[in-house]
Amino acid sequence: PAARDGSWVLDVGCGCGNLSYELLRSGRYCVVGIDRSPWMLAKARHHNQEFIGQGRAQFLEIDMRKLSLDRQFTFMVASYGVLHHLDDRAGLVSFFKCAHQHLSERGALYFDVFTERGARQSFEHRHQI
């Protein structure tokens, strides 16, 4: 089933599915979440089981650099610094090529990156330095 406005979102590096949940809860979107971590995907599926049951959500174990789905998306989101998990420039280029192939003609990719200061603060917070 499609969302009310027909918008499908690809949540790249969806982790435990918190952003997917908020998008789904709004009722405006359907979501495909991808992540490399089976453990995080299990959390995402558990957190969003109601929407999976409605056919509005799907969570797949896929590396964002090797994304190959037989569909396009209205929106793609790579949030919470997920692009920082790419090891090198080649990985980043691969991701952007895959993203381009999976966006609909008028689709949009939203992503964030940390500044050096922001990355340091995030690291320090996570590791209590």
C-alpha positions in Angstrom: 0.0 0.0 0.0 1.1 3.5 -0.7 1.1 6.4 1.8 -1.6 9.0 1.5 0.6 11.2 -0.6 2.4 8.3 -2.2 5.7 9.2 -0.6 8.1 6.3 0.0 11.2 7.1 2.1 14.4 5.2 2.2 16.0 5.5 5.6 19.7 4.8 5.0 21.5 3.4 8.1 18.2 3.2 9.9 19.7 1.8 13.0 17.0 0.9 15.6 14.3 2.6 13.5 13.5 5.7 15.5 13.4 8.1 12.6 11.5 5.5 10.5 9.0 5.3 13.4 8.4 9.0 13.4 7.9 9.1 9.6 5.5 6.2 9.7 3.6 7.5 12.7 2.9 10.7 10.8 0.8 8.6 8.4 2.2 10.5 5.4 5.0 8.1 4.5 5.9 4.4 3.9 9.5 3.5 4.8 12.2 1.1 3.7 15.0 1.1 6.2 18.4 -0.3 5.4 21.3 -1.1 7.7 24.3 -3.4 7.8 23.7 -4.5 11.4 21.4 -7.4 11.9 21.2 -6.5 15.6 20.0 -2.9 14.8 17.6 -4.2 12.2 16.0 -6.6 14.7 15.4 -3.5 17.0 14.0 -1.5 14.1 11.6 -4.4 13.2 10.5 -4.7 16.8 10.0 -1.0 17.2 8.0 -0.7 13.9 6.1 -4.1 13.9 2.7 -2.4 13.6 3.7 -0.6 10.4 5.4 -3.7 9.0 2.1 -5.6 9.6 0.3 -2.8 7.7 2.6 -3.2 4.7 4.0 0.3 5.2 7.5 -0.6 6.4 10.3 -2.9 5.5 13.7 -3.3 7.1 16.6 -4.8 5.0 20.2 -5.8 5.7 22.0 -3.9 3.0 25.3 -2.0 2.8 24.5 1.6 1.6 27.5 1.4 -0.8 25.9 -1.6 -2.6 22.3 -0.5 -2.6 20.4 -2.3 -5.3 16.6 -2.3 -5.0 14.2 -2.6 -7.8 12.4 0.7 -6.9 12.8 4.4 -6.6 12.0 6.7 -3.6 10.5 10.1 -3.2 12.9 10.8 -0.3 16.1 9.3 1.0 17.4 10.2 4.5 20.9 9.5 5.8 20.8 11.0 9.3 22.6 10.9 12.6 26.0 11.1 10.8 25.5 7.8 9.0 27.8 8.8 6.2 30.7 9.0 8.6 30.5 5.2 8.7 31.9 5.1 5.2 35.6 4.3 5.3 36.9 6.3 2.4 36.1 8.5 -0.6 35.3 5.5 -2.8 32.6 4.4 -0.4 31.1 7.9 -0.3 31.1 8.0 -4.2 29.5 4.5 -4.3 26.8 5.6 -1.9 26.0 8.8 -3.9 25.8 6.9 -7.2 23.4 4.3 -5.6 21.4 7.2 -4.1 21.0 8.8 -7.5 19.8 5.6 -9.1 17.2 5.1 -6.4 15.7 8.6 -6.3 12.6 9.3 -8.3 12.9 12.1 -10.9 11.9 14.8 -8.4 13.2 13.0 -5.4 15.5 14.4 -2.7 18.3 13.1 -0.6 18.6 14.6 2.9 21.8 13.9 4.9 23.8 15.4 7.6 27.5 15.5 8.4 29.4 16.4 11.5 31.7 19.4 11.7 35.0 18.6 13.3 33.8 20.2 16.5 30.5 18.3 16.4 32.2 15.0 15.7 34.5 15.6 18.7 31.6 16.4 21.0 29.6 13.4 19.8 32.7 11.1 20.3 33.4 12.6 23.7 29.8 12.2 24.8 29.6 8.6 23.7 32.9 7.6 25.2 32.9 9.9 28.3 36.3 11.3 27.7 
